[in-house]
Amino acid sequence: MKRLILLVCCVFFITLHSSSAQEQASVAQVAGSGDSLDYFPYRAGDTWRVRNADTQKEDYTLEVFCDSVDSIGNRFFLADVWFEVDTSGDVFIQPGQIYAELRYRLRAKVGDRWKSVPGVPESRGYVTCAGIYPMNVYGEVRMVKEFHYWSGEEQPGGQLDSFWYSTRWLARGFGEVKQYYEPDALFYVSGAIIAGRAYGDMTPGGVFVPSTGASPLLVAPNPFTAGATISYHLDSRQHVRLTLCDALGRVVAVAVDEVQDAGDQTVSIEGTALGEGRYFYHLRTATHTTSGTLIRQR
């Protein structure tokens, strides 16, 4: 009987060890593939739909309208705001401004910590990389980095006297998959279109409800020399902000920043003050965002 029990235990241990070894090998294979910059694979035309886990209602849709790369390899793109991914893998929101947020460090290791607004010495926000592990994302095992967001002060010796208020998860080759905010607000990506591939409720069988509020913009002429006009339609009276940015995401003009009545609107863009090159317009209303490209010629 003792020999039988011992044999069963040995078989169980070998099976468990083999399964664990296979799982570790699979995880190692996933973890070792690609570059850390793949955790933020955003390109023009990509779209992510975010839903509230409690109500199951769509909270917002993040669409990348344009992207560019500068001479040293830093990536810039416009979605709801401007993003920059520099060559070290740091992801900034609203780059070039003093209050630019360092939201992610794509090459961070577990335990790494940094200030969320590094340009403001008195800032009390911090970010930590809390974990790196595999997760099933729409039927595929992908490595995920978990980032925690804190508010507090760093004490002598490096200790952080703070409280945690939010968590975000990035999946390699997919981008952000979910967000959590204290005390119990969870949001998740219910569908996405990445590099032409559809996931979740973005697939043909999914449900897509287009945004409303402002019609697509009409720009004429484009390219332009002396000036151009941007026309759009508002379904209701609301605040409108129309900005013009250069290829590096810097705001070069604020064409509109006011409450406008419902109906057709036309805004003039003065070209004589702009250098030759590519610019991006970004219209934000209470219910809609629209962006596109303007080209200034001599």
Steps between C-alpha positions, in 0.01 A plus 500: 500500500784741586666425167170568319452833678861594426455407132183709473672797664795468262272486195305804629822695563642415156173597329478825697863581431459423129188717476670782690808473278287514186310801632824678592645421157186640334515815713871540430435467128232771510709724725803469278327596176508852361612827651358683800383780269243247372301565820388826336446409132286801410491606131272716284170323438512284814196512731421376852149497652480530881196391704397540863510153658212583733250648251643336184448832324762642267704760688709627209676395180869577455590546134848585372461766231861554396854403593853614419864438590763769554862490383626309807223239512252644750141408405211747518132435442167669553202326658285683756826677598856505370728212599876461471691172527869584518783267405544386863139379515359783713139591409405865556153656485500857360878498431696822497292660774608553860209288622574213258408170667747210492230233502702190409855379483474213256839356597432525874575200720290393798558745784611795286350832610490850349322833527187525286567870423882525497502863384338619826730443803215544750282241326369231739416240234701180457479192278634151575532192283322250724511184292587331170314179419306317225130566441244362256403787269229399251621142484871578483753484784676834520740641755341780705659780702304628798553863604382651830438873549557666835465839665737588781854598592831319488661481843872487590634156414277464196182396681174624349240645737198488273171340404425298187210623284521335158639208296549458126595187304692496168516185285784443256386549141160628616541804726279587796254224591341633820503775763394507863425805715432506872263414655339259249503638144624246245523568127611254235569493126205317345634518146784637291632534148880476499700498175182408313412207728170511694450373856192465721197708408692657211469172308224461235272343762559780748290810557633837388325825591664803334556819696267795444524871561720644225511393138835420332691816423527645151832675432551715190734550337739229614791535432480877552727805479346823627228338707230234532153461645378217724126434494297272725148453635388490866188311606462713813638808677825399669857597576738456207879501500687488170879489515774478240817304581829443323649158421648474853168564673568858599196730491569780251151653494169485687242583233192453722453474876142604575136393521340483155137467395358201315532512121768547237826659611795633298843590637783674312860382534760767424788345305746788480616445859563128442812350352491254215414145605241268651263603779222323689166649599312363801134587570359409842139553605300368794405192299755453224863529395621527143852545365675514166788638298567845351790564262648849464678568172692802379 
